[in-house]
Amino acid sequence: MNAAFIVEAADPSCSARAGVIRTAHGDIQTPAFAPVASQGAVKGLTHEQVSALGAQLILCNSYHLFLRPGADAVRALGGLHRFIAWPKPILTDSGGYQIYSMSPLAKVKPDGVAFSSHLDGTKLFLTPENVVDIQLQLGSDIMMALDYFVPFGSGPSQSAAAVDVTTRWARRARTHFAAAGAAAQLWGITQGGVDKDLRKRSTEEIIALDFDGYALGGLGIGEAKSQLHEILERSDRLLPRDRPRYLMGMGYVADILEAVARGVDLFDCVLPTRNARNGSLFTRRGVVVIKNRKYADDPRPIEEGCGCYTCRTFSRAYLRHLFERSEMTAATLNTIHNLHFYLDFLGKIRQSIQSHSFQRFKLEFEESTIKDGAP
């Protein structure tokens, strides 16, 4: 049994489970959602607000922090927790996705990846060992190994190459991390897209390296829901039960619910915060697009019964007014609601697993959303 992760409850009818990930900066009750704080801040909110909403951890982006202000600068200022004044757990991603998505001319080589900074075009080269060192300098609690991501729809040869490179880099990252003797955790990432054989091979190869946790990469980016669900089910059968599973970048709550049913423990996505800034507010009955004219005189909160500060205090009419006038406060109030919705939703999922009522919770959520539609 991995002492850093404990399964406390499991649903007898599916693979949903509630557990605890132990870190140096506190425990994470799973299933959990990590708000994205790429630059060390959740856009629109203070850390005090994020914590008050119930966030147990945040996700910071090692690529962005490596470029600005620099991992050395963060370390000199006491590490990432002190630098950003966030006392709870921090997960940092490897930056692989950002390298490939923000630098179209990135070139994968046997030793690492060559790319240009999206800020000023500076030529850079990072190895799996460099990425471990950057995250060690940042001082994150959960670190991710560098992987090779290819877009959905890539050919078989490209997907196979991504699996080969990801395994090779994971092995090097794991060896380098072990030599550092750090107290943090290093998690491996599986690739292979929706190709069953490639995903199986990648999963088996990454598991063999004995990481502290396992992430499923390259999913939720265009594949059919049936393909996503099948890969999650196959991965559930392969991944060790005593290690946490992380579905990277998965955002819609309906997808999170399906993933939890298939054994996933951790999620992150920019969706709740980005959509809040764009005026799309999540409710159990659908999405409220606050700029719509029909809300101009609507005295109701975003969602009846919601306990967040925004819903307890302000009307849809006022929120629309702020959004239409491009007031900064609009982004803050909308983000408070959307993050509360996500974090409260994950809390209810945990409770339903612990009380052996997950399937009923899932069915009721699906029925309320389908029946009512957007309010």
Short mmCIF file of the C-alpha atoms (twelve columns), coordinates in Angstrom:
data_MODEL
# 
_entry.id   MODEL 
# 
loop_
_atom_site.group_PDB 
_atom_site.id 
_atom_site.type_symbol 
_atom_site.label_atom_id 
_atom_site.label_alt_id 
_atom_site.label_comp_id 
_atom_site.label_asym_id 
_atom_site.label_seq_id 
_atom_site.Cartn_x 
_atom_site.Cartn_y 
_atom_site.Cartn_z 
_atom_site.pdbx_PDB_model_num 
ATOM 1   C CA . MET A 1   0.000   0.000  0.000   1 
ATOM 2   C CA . ASN A 2   1.285   3.462  -0.927  1 
ATOM 3   C CA . ALA A 3   1.308   5.517  2.287   1 
ATOM 4   C CA . ALA A 4   0.807   8.713  0.284   1 
ATOM 5   C CA . PHE A 5   -2.635  7.584  -0.925  1 
ATOM 6   C CA . ILE A 6   -5.375  5.815  0.972   1 
ATOM 7   C CA . VAL A 7   -8.741  4.675  -0.386  1 
ATOM 8   C CA . GLU A 8   -11.303 5.270  2.354   1 
ATOM 9   C CA . ALA A 9   -14.530 4.286  0.572   1 
ATOM 10  C CA . ALA A 10  -15.536 2.661  -2.699  1 
ATOM 11  C CA . ASP A 11  -18.837 2.327  -4.500  1 
ATOM 12  C CA . PRO A 12  -19.761 -1.359 -4.807  1 
ATOM 13  C CA . SER A 13  -21.497 -0.896 -8.173  1 
ATOM 14  C CA . CYS A 14  -18.685 0.853  -10.086 1 
ATOM 15  C CA . SER A 15  -15.085 2.031  -9.688  1 
ATOM 16  C CA . ALA A 16  -15.853 5.323  -7.925  1 
ATOM 17  C CA . ARG A 17  -13.754 5.761  -4.789  1 
ATOM 18  C CA . ALA A 18  -13.101 8.360  -2.108  1 
ATOM 19  C CA . GLY A 19  -9.600  8.655  -0.744  1 
ATOM 20  C CA . VAL A 20  -6.850  10.871 0.620   1 
ATOM 21  C CA . ILE A 21  -3.626  12.022 -1.051  1 
ATOM 22  C CA . ARG A 22  -1.123  12.953 1.660   1 
ATOM 23  C CA . THR A 23  1.361   15.738 0.928   1 
ATOM 24  C CA . ALA A 24  3.791   17.848 2.933   1 
ATOM 25  C CA . HIS A 25  1.364   20.773 2.764   1 
ATOM 26  C CA . GLY A 26  -1.776  18.918 3.727   1 
ATOM 27  C CA . ASP A 27  -4.163  16.166 2.707   1 
ATOM 28  C CA . ILE A 28  -6.265  16.194 -0.453  1 
ATOM 29  C CA . GLN A 29  -9.652  14.520 -0.127  1 
ATOM 30  C CA . THR A 30  -10.512 12.801 -3.408  1 
ATOM 31  C CA . PRO A 31  -12.184 12.943 -5.856  1 
ATOM 32  C CA . ALA A 32  -10.856 16.496 -6.087  1 
ATOM 33  C CA . PHE A 33  -10.731 19.400 -8.520  1 
ATOM 34  C CA . ALA A 34  -7.669  21.649 -8.777  1 
ATOM 35  C CA . PRO A 35  -8.347  25.244 -9.849  1 
ATOM 36  C CA . VAL A 36  -5.806  26.358 -12.443 1 
ATOM 37  C CA . ALA A 37  -3.349  29.019 -11.291 1 
ATOM 38  C CA . SER A 38  -0.937  28.909 -14.217 1 
ATOM 39  C CA . GLN A 39  1.099   31.968 -13.212 1 
ATOM 40  C CA . GLY A 40  0.677   31.341 -9.487  1 
ATOM 41  C CA . ALA A 41  -2.770  32.934 -9.209  1 
ATOM 42  C CA . VAL A 42  -6.336  31.897 -10.035 1 
ATOM 43  C CA . LYS A 43  -7.457  34.649 -12.393 1 
ATOM 44  C CA . GLY A 44  -9.841  37.112 -10.763 1 
ATOM 45  C CA . LEU A 45  -9.528  35.827 -7.188  1 
ATOM 46  C CA . THR A 46  -7.242  36.178 -4.195  1 
ATOM 47  C CA . HIS A 47  -5.844  33.029 -2.597  1 
ATOM 48  C CA . GLU A 48  -8.000  33.754 0.447   1 
ATOM 49  C CA . GLN A 49  -11.100 33.590 -1.752  1 
ATOM 50  C CA . VAL A 50  -9.932  30.405 -3.468  1 
ATOM 51  C CA . SER A 51  -9.271  28.737 -0.128  1 
ATOM 52  C CA . ALA A 52  -12.607 29.901 1.301   1 
ATOM 53  C CA . LEU A 53  -14.369 28.268 -1.653  1 
ATOM 54  C CA . GLY A 54  -12.949 24.939 -0.508  1 
ATOM 55  C CA . ALA A 55  -10.043 24.441 -2.898  1 
ATOM 56  C CA . GLN A 56  -7.683  21.841 -1.470  1 
ATOM 57  C CA . LEU A 57  -4.925  22.407 -4.005  1 
ATOM 58  C CA . ILE A 58  -4.130  24.519 -7.036  1 
ATOM 59  C CA . LEU A 59  -2.339  23.729 -10.276 1 
ATOM 60  C CA . CYS A 60  0.557   25.937 -11.342 1 
ATOM 61  C CA . ASN A 61  2.277   25.778 -14.711 1 
ATOM 62  C CA . SER A 62  5.968   25.010 -14.589 1 
ATOM 63  C CA . TYR A 63  6.440   26.185 -18.207 1 
ATOM 64  C CA . HIS A 64  5.140   29.686 -17.488 1 
ATOM 65  C CA . LEU A 65  6.945   29.969 -14.156 1 
ATOM 66  C CA . PHE A 66  10.171  28.715 -15.748 1 
ATOM 67  C CA . LEU A 67  9.973   31.561 -18.275 1 
ATOM 68  C CA . ARG A 68  8.822   34.210 -15.791 1 
ATOM 69  C CA . PRO A 69  9.977   34.904 -13.108 1 
ATOM 70  C CA . GLY A 70  12.253  31.839 -13.402 1 
ATOM 71  C CA . ALA A 71  12.600  28.777 -11.200 1 
ATOM 72  C CA . ASP A 72  15.819  30.129 -9.659  1 
ATOM 73  C CA . ALA A 73  14.054  33.346 -8.661  1 
ATOM 74  C CA . VAL A 74  11.173  31.424 -7.075  1 
ATOM 75  C CA . ARG A 75  13.573  29.229 -5.123  1 
ATOM 76  C CA . ALA A 76  15.532  32.277 -3.921  1 
ATOM 77  C CA . LEU A 77  12.285  33.762 -2.638  1 
ATOM 78  C CA . GLY A 78  11.543  30.700 -0.524  1 
ATOM 79  C CA . GLY A 79  9.872   28.382 -3.033  1 
ATOM 80  C CA . LEU A 80  6.512   28.534 -4.732  1 
ATOM 81  C CA . HIS A 81  4.371   28.187 -1.592  1 
ATOM 82  C CA . ARG A 82  6.019   31.185 0.033   1 
ATOM 83  C CA . PHE A 83  6.379   33.180 -3.190  1 
ATOM 84  C CA . ILE A 84  2.635   33.067 -3.919  1 
ATOM 85  C CA . ALA A 85  1.554   32.744 -0.249  1 
ATOM 86  C CA . TRP A 86  -0.453  29.557 -0.777  1 
ATOM 87  C CA . PRO A 87  0.000   27.186 2.193   1 
ATOM 88  C CA . LYS A 88  -1.926  24.224 0.765   1 
ATOM 89  C CA . PRO A 89  -0.756  21.586 -1.737  1 
ATOM 90  C CA . ILE A 90  0.446   22.646 -5.190  1 
ATOM 91  C CA . LEU A 91  0.538   20.465 -8.290  1 
ATOM 92  C CA . THR A 92  2.784   21.590 -11.140 1 
ATOM 93  C CA . ASP A 93  2.463   20.157 -14.609 1 
ATOM 94  C CA . SER A 94  5.500   19.380 -16.714 1 
ATOM 95  C CA . GLY A 95  4.836   22.099 -19.272 1 
ATOM 96  C CA . GLY A 96  4.832   19.571 -22.110 1 
ATOM 97  C CA . TYR A 97  1.390   20.521 -23.395 1 
ATOM 98  C CA . GLN A 98  2.266   24.235 -23.351 1 
ATOM 99  C CA . ILE A 99  5.527   23.627 -25.188 1 
ATOM 100 C CA . TYR A 100 3.769   21.849 -28.032 1 
ATOM 101 C CA . SER A 101 0.703   24.096 -28.161 1 
ATOM 102 C CA . MET A 102 2.413   27.473 -27.740 1 
ATOM 103 C CA . SER A 103 5.499   26.767 -29.831 1 
ATOM 104 C CA . PRO A 104 4.345   25.252 -33.149 1 
ATOM 105 C CA . LEU A 105 7.922   24.647 -34.227 1 
ATOM 106 C CA . ALA A 106 8.811   22.575 -31.162 1 
ATOM 107 C CA . LYS A 107 11.032  19.635 -32.105 1 
ATOM 108 C CA . VAL A 108 11.191  16.435 -30.106 1 
ATOM 109 C CA . LYS A 109 14.658  14.928 -29.936 1 
ATOM 110 C CA . PRO A 110 15.917  11.825 -28.114 1 
ATOM 111 C CA . ASP A 111 17.271  13.893 -25.225 1 
ATOM 112 C CA . GLY A 112 14.383  16.343 -24.868 1 
ATOM 113 C CA . VAL A 113 12.417  19.020 -26.674 1 
ATOM 114 C CA . ALA A 114 13.678  22.122 -28.487 1 
ATOM 115 C CA . PHE A 115 11.269  25.046 -28.690 1 
ATOM 116 C CA . SER A 116 10.991  28.811 -28.801 1 
ATOM 117 C CA . SER A 117 9.658   30.913 -25.952 1 
ATOM 118 C CA . HIS A 118 6.212   32.269 -26.805 1 
ATOM 119 C CA . LEU A 119 7.272   35.489 -25.071 1 
ATOM 120 C CA . ASP A 120 10.295  36.570 -27.067 1 
ATOM 121 C CA . GLY A 121 11.269  33.693 -29.346 1 
ATOM 122 C CA . THR A 122 14.307  32.671 -27.279 1 
ATOM 123 C CA . LYS A 123 15.512  29.196 -28.284 1 
ATOM 124 C CA . LEU A 124 15.248  26.747 -25.410 1 
ATOM 125 C CA . PHE A 125 15.886  23.062 -24.822 1 
ATOM 126 C CA . LEU A 126 14.491  21.022 -21.950 1 
ATOM 127 C CA . THR A 127 15.243  17.439 -20.961 1 
ATOM 128 C CA . PRO A 128 13.178  15.228 -18.644 1 
ATOM 129 C CA . GLU A 129 15.813  15.870 -15.987 1 
ATOM 130 C CA . ASN A 130 15.536  19.661 -16.480 1 
ATOM 131 C CA . VAL A 131 11.788  19.494 -15.971 1 
ATOM 132 C CA . VAL A 132 12.220  17.576 -12.707 1 
ATOM 133 C CA . ASP A 133 14.808  20.112 -11.533 1 
ATOM 134 C CA . ILE A 134 12.540  23.055 -12.387 1 
ATOM 135 C CA . GLN A 135 9.723   21.586 -10.317 1 
ATOM 136 C CA . LEU A 136 12.101  20.761 -7.474  1 
ATOM 137 C CA . GLN A 137 13.233  24.393 -7.477  1 
ATOM 138 C CA . LEU A 138 9.611   25.523 -7.408  1 
ATOM 139 C CA . GLY A 139 8.986   23.187 -4.479  1 
ATOM 140 C CA . SER A 140 5.657   21.757 -5.597  1 
ATOM 141 C CA . ASP A 141 4.037   18.853 -3.774  1 
ATOM 142 C CA . ILE A 142 3.016   16.872 -6.847  1 
ATOM 143 C CA . MET A 143 5.261   17.006 -9.898  1 
ATOM 144 C CA . MET A 144 4.592   15.637 -13.372 1 
ATOM 145 C CA . ALA A 145 7.114   13.884 -15.599 1 
ATOM 146 C CA . LEU A 146 7.699   15.341 -19.055 1 
ATOM 147 C CA . ASP A 147 5.610   13.567 -21.675 1 
ATOM 148 C CA . TYR A 148 5.163   13.795 -25.434 1 
ATOM 149 C CA . PHE A 149 1.675   14.875 -26.420 1 
ATOM 150 C CA . VAL A 150 0.286   14.561 -29.949 1 
ATOM 151 C CA . PRO A 151 -3.105  16.008 -30.986 1 
ATOM 152 C CA . PHE A 152 -6.230  13.914 -31.419 1 
ATOM 153 C CA . GLY A 153 -6.424  12.532 -34.940 1 
ATOM 154 C CA . SER A 154 -2.667  11.996 -35.255 1 
ATOM 155 C CA . GLY A 155 -1.651  8.961  -37.292 1 
ATOM 156 C CA . PRO A 156 -0.659  5.608  -35.769 1 
ATOM 157 C CA . SER A 157 3.041   6.237  -36.270 1 
ATOM 158 C CA . GLN A 158 2.865   9.595  -34.489 1 
ATOM 159 C CA . SER A 159 0.890   8.125  -31.593 1 
ATOM 160 C CA . ALA A 160 3.322   5.216  -31.295 1 
ATOM 161 C CA . ALA A 161 6.254   7.639  -31.279 1 
ATOM 162 C CA . ALA A 162 4.570   9.623  -28.506 1 
ATOM 163 C CA . VAL A 163 4.253   6.476  -26.400 1 
ATOM 164 C CA . ASP A 164 7.887   5.500  -27.031 1 
ATOM 165 C CA . VAL A 165 9.234   8.945  -26.184 1 
ATOM 166 C CA . THR A 166 6.961   9.348  -23.146 1 
ATOM 167 C CA . THR A 167 8.182   6.062  -21.671 1 
ATOM 168 C CA . ARG A 168 11.821  6.877  -22.353 1 
ATOM 169 C CA . TRP A 169 11.519  10.314 -20.792 1 
ATOM 170 C CA . ALA A 170 9.511   8.964  -17.851 1 
ATOM 171 C CA . ARG A 171 12.261  6.468  -17.066 1 
ATOM 172 C CA . ARG A 172 14.872  9.218  -17.053 1 
ATOM 173 C CA . ALA A 173 12.686  11.525 -14.962 1 
ATOM 174 C CA . ARG A 174 12.025  8.769  -12.425 1 
ATOM 175 C CA . THR A 175 15.744  7.966  -12.091 1 
ATOM 176 C CA . HIS A 176 16.686  11.619 -11.713 1 
ATOM 177 C CA . PHE A 177 13.931  12.264 -9.170  1 
ATOM 178 C CA . ALA A 178 14.963  9.248  -7.081  1 
ATOM 179 C CA . ALA A 179 18.563  10.490 -6.984  1 
ATOM 180 C CA . ALA A 180 17.383  13.889 -5.718  1 
ATOM 181 C CA . GLY A 181 15.788  12.319 -2.625  1 
ATOM 182 C CA . ALA A 182 12.969  14.872 -2.588  1 
ATOM 183 C CA . ALA A 183 9.960   14.670 -0.287  1 
ATOM 184 C CA . ALA A 184 7.612   15.614 -3.123  1 
ATOM 185 C CA . GLN A 185 5.723   13.167 -5.323  1 
ATOM 186 C CA . LEU A 186 6.437   12.499 -8.995  1 
ATOM 187 C CA . TRP A 187 3.591   11.231 -11.168 1 
ATOM 188 C CA . GLY A 188 3.867   9.596  -14.564 1 
ATOM 189 C CA . ILE A 189 1.657   10.280 -17.581 1 
ATOM 190 C CA . THR A 190 0.242   7.720  -19.987 1 
ATOM 191 C CA . GLN A 191 -0.286  8.481  -23.666 1 
ATOM 192 C CA . GLY A 192 -1.597  6.585  -26.688 1 
ATOM 193 C CA . GLY A 193 -4.701  8.590  -27.499 1 
ATOM 194 C CA . VAL A 194 -7.728  6.344  -28.031 1 
ATOM 195 C CA . ASP A 195 -5.719  3.517  -29.577 1 
ATOM 196 C CA . LYS A 196 -6.435  0.657  -27.175 1 
ATOM 197 C CA . ASP A 197 -3.185  -1.226 -27.764 1 
ATOM 198 C CA . LEU A 198 -0.988  1.852  -27.539 1 
ATOM 199 C CA . ARG A 199 -2.754  3.090  -24.410 1 
ATOM 200 C CA . LYS A 200 -2.371  -0.343 -22.808 1 
ATOM 201 C CA . ARG A 201 1.328   -0.475 -23.658 1 
ATOM 202 C CA . SER A 202 1.922   3.046  -22.394 1 
ATOM 203 C CA . THR A 203 0.063   2.344  -19.152 1 
ATOM 204 C CA . GLU A 204 1.968   -0.874 -18.474 1 
ATOM 205 C CA . GLU A 205 5.318   0.754  -19.220 1 
ATOM 206 C CA . ILE A 206 4.630   3.773  -16.996 1 
ATOM 207 C CA . ILE A 207 3.309   1.593  -14.152 1 
ATOM 208 C CA . ALA A 208 6.500   -0.458 -14.272 1 
ATOM 209 C CA . LEU A 209 8.446   2.668  -13.281 1 
ATOM 210 C CA . ASP A 210 6.572   2.848  -9.949  1 
ATOM 211 C CA . PHE A 211 5.444   6.480  -9.836  1 
ATOM 212 C CA . ASP A 212 3.581   7.984  -6.883  1 
ATOM 213 C CA . GLY A 213 0.525   8.581  -9.060  1 
ATOM 214 C CA . TYR A 214 -0.623  8.227  -12.657 1 
ATOM 215 C CA . ALA A 215 -2.137  10.713 -15.070 1 
ATOM 216 C CA . LEU A 216 -4.031  10.005 -18.256 1 
ATOM 217 C CA . GLY A 217 -2.861  12.460 -20.883 1 
ATOM 218 C CA . GLY A 218 -4.056  13.238 -24.378 1 
ATOM 219 C CA . LEU A 219 -7.773  12.773 -23.643 1 
ATOM 220 C CA . GLY A 220 -10.758 15.105 -23.729 1 
ATOM 221 C CA . ILE A 221 -9.494  16.855 -26.855 1 
ATOM 222 C CA . GLY A 222 -11.870 15.743 -29.579 1 
ATOM 223 C CA . GLU A 223 -12.518 12.037 -29.212 1 
ATOM 224 C CA . ALA A 224 -16.070 10.684 -28.959 1 
ATOM 225 C CA . LYS A 225 -17.439 10.233 -25.451 1 
ATOM 226 C CA . SER A 226 -17.727 6.494  -26.054 1 
ATOM 227 C CA . GLN A 227 -14.003 6.362  -26.876 1 
ATOM 228 C CA . LEU A 228 -13.110 8.380  -23.791 1 
ATOM 229 C CA . HIS A 229 -15.198 6.136  -21.555 1 
ATOM 230 C CA . GLU A 230 -13.697 2.971  -23.016 1 
ATOM 231 C CA . ILE A 231 -10.136 4.209  -22.474 1 
ATOM 232 C CA . LEU A 232 -10.998 5.173  -18.898 1 
ATOM 233 C CA . GLU A 233 -12.498 1.734  -18.244 1 
ATOM 234 C CA . ARG A 234 -9.487  -0.043 -19.713 1 
ATOM 235 C CA . SER A 235 -7.110  2.172  -17.735 1 
ATOM 236 C CA . ASP A 236 -9.085  1.503  -14.556 1 
ATOM 237 C CA . ARG A 237 -8.451  -2.216 -14.969 1 
ATOM 238 C CA . LEU A 238 -4.723  -1.669 -15.491 1 
ATOM 239 C CA . LEU A 239 -3.771  1.058  -13.026 1 
ATOM 240 C CA . PRO A 240 -2.785  0.060  -9.475  1 
ATOM 241 C CA . ARG A 241 -5.512  0.566  -6.886  1 
ATOM 242 C CA . ASP A 242 -3.164  2.060  -4.321  1 
ATOM 243 C CA . ARG A 243 -2.108  5.043  -6.442  1 
ATOM 244 C CA . PRO A 244 -4.149  8.138  -7.344  1 
ATOM 245 C CA . ARG A 245 -5.361  8.650  -10.928 1 
ATOM 246 C CA . TYR A 246 -5.456  12.072 -12.579 1 
ATOM 247 C CA . LEU A 247 -7.401  12.927 -15.746 1 
ATOM 248 C CA . MET A 248 -5.605  15.985 -17.063 1 
ATOM 249 C CA . GLY A 249 -7.559  18.959 -18.363 1 
ATOM 250 C CA . MET A 250 -11.016 17.398 -18.013 1 
ATOM 251 C CA . GLY A 251 -13.538 20.173 -17.444 1 
ATOM 252 C CA . TYR A 252 -17.232 19.514 -17.958 1 
ATOM 253 C CA . VAL A 253 -18.932 18.214 -14.829 1 
ATOM 254 C CA . ALA A 254 -20.818 15.518 -16.768 1 
ATOM 255 C CA . ASP A 255 -17.453 14.171 -17.969 1 
ATOM 256 C CA . ILE A 256 -16.012 14.383 -14.458 1 
ATOM 257 C CA . LEU A 257 -18.937 12.352 -13.160 1 
ATOM 258 C CA . GLU A 258 -18.352 9.634  -15.768 1 
ATOM 259 C CA . ALA A 259 -14.636 9.609  -15.032 1 
ATOM 260 C CA . VAL A 260 -15.186 9.254  -11.285 1 
ATOM 261 C CA . ALA A 261 -17.394 6.242  -12.014 1 
ATOM 262 C CA . ARG A 262 -14.383 4.778  -13.809 1 
ATOM 263 C CA . GLY A 263 -11.919 5.273  -10.966 1 
ATOM 264 C CA . VAL A 264 -10.436 8.743  -11.544 1 
ATOM 265 C CA . ASP A 265 -9.461  10.720 -8.442  1 
ATOM 266 C CA . LEU A 266 -8.191  14.117 -9.582  1 
ATOM 267 C CA . PHE A 267 -9.169  16.728 -12.180 1 
ATOM 268 C CA . ASP A 268 -8.128  20.177 -13.341 1 
ATOM 269 C CA . CYS A 269 -9.374  22.551 -16.025 1 
ATOM 270 C CA . VAL A 270 -9.507  26.248 -16.903 1 
ATOM 271 C CA . LEU A 271 -13.175 25.879 -17.867 1 
ATOM 272 C CA . PRO A 272 -14.858 27.240 -14.699 1 
ATOM 273 C CA . THR A 273 -12.601 30.285 -14.464 1 
ATOM 274 C CA . ARG A 274 -12.321 31.040 -18.190 1 
ATOM 275 C CA . ASN A 275 -16.034 30.643 -18.760 1 
ATOM 276 C CA . ALA A 276 -16.742 32.864 -15.762 1 
ATOM 277 C CA . ARG A 277 -14.708 35.673 -17.328 1 
ATOM 278 C CA . ASN A 278 -16.658 35.132 -20.561 1 
ATOM 279 C CA . GLY A 279 -19.981 35.323 -18.728 1 
ATOM 280 C CA . SER A 280 -20.967 31.630 -18.835 1 
ATOM 281 C CA . LEU A 281 -22.156 30.517 -15.409 1 
ATOM 282 C CA . PHE A 282 -22.722 26.893 -14.450 1 
ATOM 283 C CA . THR A 283 -25.823 25.611 -12.665 1 
ATOM 284 C CA . ARG A 284 -27.373 22.212 -12.066 1 
ATOM 285 C CA . ARG A 285 -29.937 23.001 -14.756 1 
ATOM 286 C CA . GLY A 286 -27.585 24.251 -17.445 1 
ATOM 287 C CA . VAL A 287 -25.490 27.294 -18.327 1 
ATOM 288 C CA . VAL A 288 -26.585 30.870 -17.665 1 
ATOM 289 C CA . VAL A 289 -25.100 33.162 -20.336 1 
ATOM 290 C CA . ILE A 290 -25.317 36.321 -18.290 1 
ATOM 291 C CA . LYS A 291 -25.010 38.754 -21.210 1 
ATOM 292 C CA . ASN A 292 -28.376 37.627 -22.581 1 
ATOM 293 C CA . ARG A 293 -30.970 40.389 -22.651 1 
ATOM 294 C CA . LYS A 294 -33.501 38.256 -20.777 1 
ATOM 295 C CA . TYR A 295 -31.478 38.649 -17.558 1 
ATOM 296 C CA . ALA A 296 -31.542 42.468 -17.603 1 
ATOM 297 C CA . ASP A 297 -34.436 42.587 -15.127 1 
ATOM 298 C CA . ASP A 298 -34.013 39.177 -13.502 1 
ATOM 299 C CA . PRO A 299 -33.957 39.519 -9.703  1 
ATOM 300 C CA . ARG A 300 -32.977 35.891 -9.103  1 
ATOM 301 C CA . PRO A 301 -29.470 34.713 -8.176  1 
ATOM 302 C CA . ILE A 302 -27.491 32.708 -10.714 1 
ATOM 303 C CA . GLU A 303 -28.783 29.530 -9.073  1 
ATOM 304 C CA . GLU A 304 -31.495 29.214 -6.451  1 
ATOM 305 C CA . GLY A 305 -30.146 27.514 -3.327  1 
ATOM 306 C CA . CYS A 306 -26.476 28.107 -4.179  1 
ATOM 307 C CA . GLY A 307 -24.491 29.070 -1.094  1 
ATOM 308 C CA . CYS A 308 -21.726 31.063 -2.779  1 
ATOM 309 C CA . TYR A 309 -21.220 34.760 -1.958  1 
ATOM 310 C CA . THR A 310 -22.302 35.813 -5.431  1 
ATOM 311 C CA . CYS A 311 -25.624 33.980 -5.306  1 
ATOM 312 C CA . ARG A 312 -26.301 34.980 -1.706  1 
ATOM 313 C CA . THR A 313 -25.783 38.648 -2.505  1 
ATOM 314 C CA . PHE A 314 -26.414 39.628 -6.123  1 
ATOM 315 C CA . SER A 315 -29.060 39.285 -8.807  1 
ATOM 316 C CA . ARG A 316 -28.649 38.158 -12.374 1 
ATOM 317 C CA . ALA A 317 -29.638 41.673 -13.431 1 
ATOM 318 C CA . TYR A 318 -26.741 43.210 -11.489 1 
ATOM 319 C CA . LEU A 319 -24.251 40.623 -12.728 1 
ATOM 320 C CA . ARG A 320 -25.360 41.276 -16.303 1 
ATOM 321 C CA . HIS A 321 -24.951 45.008 -15.720 1 
ATOM 322 C CA . LEU A 322 -21.366 44.497 -14.498 1 
ATOM 323 C CA . PHE A 323 -20.525 42.178 -17.369 1 
ATOM 324 C CA . GLU A 324 -21.973 44.502 -20.011 1 
ATOM 325 C CA . ARG A 325 -19.952 47.389 -18.579 1 
ATOM 326 C CA . SER A 326 -16.741 45.273 -18.520 1 
ATOM 327 C CA . GLU A 327 -16.339 45.856 -14.806 1 
ATOM 328 C CA . MET A 328 -13.477 43.910 -13.222 1 
ATOM 329 C CA . THR A 329 -15.802 42.880 -10.434 1 
ATOM 330 C CA . ALA A 330 -17.874 40.886 -12.925 1 
ATOM 331 C CA . ALA A 331 -15.010 38.453 -13.479 1 
ATOM 332 C CA . THR A 332 -14.481 38.086 -9.735  1 
ATOM 333 C CA . LEU A 333 -18.124 37.464 -8.856  1 
ATOM 334 C CA . ASN A 334 -18.645 35.096 -11.789 1 
ATOM 335 C CA . THR A 335 -15.494 33.158 -10.924 1 
ATOM 336 C CA . ILE A 336 -16.556 32.835 -7.289  1 
ATOM 337 C CA . HIS A 337 -19.779 31.200 -8.438  1 
ATOM 338 C CA . ASN A 338 -18.266 28.879 -11.030 1 
ATOM 339 C CA . LEU A 339 -15.483 27.645 -8.760  1 
ATOM 340 C CA . HIS A 340 -17.948 27.170 -5.919  1 
ATOM 341 C CA . PHE A 341 -20.134 25.146 -8.273  1 
ATOM 342 C CA . TYR A 342 -17.225 22.848 -9.221  1 
ATOM 343 C CA . LEU A 343 -15.766 22.440 -5.751  1 
ATOM 344 C CA . ASP A 344 -19.185 21.902 -4.178  1 
ATOM 345 C CA . PHE A 345 -20.006 19.379 -6.910  1 
ATOM 346 C CA . LEU A 346 -16.841 17.383 -6.147  1 
ATOM 347 C CA . GLY A 347 -17.647 17.573 -2.438  1 
ATOM 348 C CA . LYS A 348 -21.091 16.110 -3.084  1 
ATOM 349 C CA . ILE A 349 -19.522 13.343 -5.187  1 
ATOM 350 C CA . ARG A 350 -17.212 12.449 -2.278  1 
ATOM 351 C CA . GLN A 351 -20.132 12.379 0.130   1 
ATOM 352 C CA . SER A 352 -22.185 10.167 -2.183  1 
ATOM 353 C CA . ILE A 353 -19.334 7.652  -2.477  1 
ATOM 354 C CA . GLN A 354 -18.842 7.597  1.271   1 
ATOM 355 C CA . SER A 355 -22.566 7.000  1.811   1 
ATOM 356 C CA . HIS A 356 -22.771 4.398  -0.991  1 
ATOM 357 C CA . SER A 357 -25.230 6.559  -2.938  1 
ATOM 358 C CA . PHE A 358 -23.008 7.615  -5.848  1 
ATOM 359 C CA . GLN A 359 -25.118 5.988  -8.555  1 
ATOM 360 C CA . ARG A 360 -28.252 7.702  -7.253  1 
ATOM 361 C CA . PHE A 361 -26.431 11.042 -7.144  1 
ATOM 362 C CA . LYS A 362 -25.178 10.515 -10.693 1 
ATOM 363 C CA . LEU A 363 -28.627 9.605  -12.008 1 
ATOM 364 C CA . GLU A 364 -30.315 12.546 -10.288 1 
ATOM 365 C CA . PHE A 365 -27.738 14.950 -11.696 1 
ATOM 366 C CA . GLU A 366 -28.152 13.582 -15.214 1 
ATOM 367 C CA . GLU A 367 -31.941 13.680 -15.016 1 
ATOM 368 C CA . SER A 368 -32.108 17.233 -13.671 1 
ATOM 369 C CA . THR A 369 -29.780 18.506 -16.369 1 
ATOM 370 C CA . ILE A 370 -31.531 16.718 -19.235 1 
ATOM 371 C CA . LYS A 371 -35.052 17.523 -18.043 1 
ATOM 372 C CA . ASP A 372 -34.647 21.204 -17.258 1 
ATOM 373 C CA . GLY A 373 -32.086 22.434 -19.742 1 
ATOM 374 C CA . ALA A 374 -30.692 25.965 -19.467 1 
ATOM 375 C CA . PRO A 375 -32.632 28.157 -17.018 1 
# 
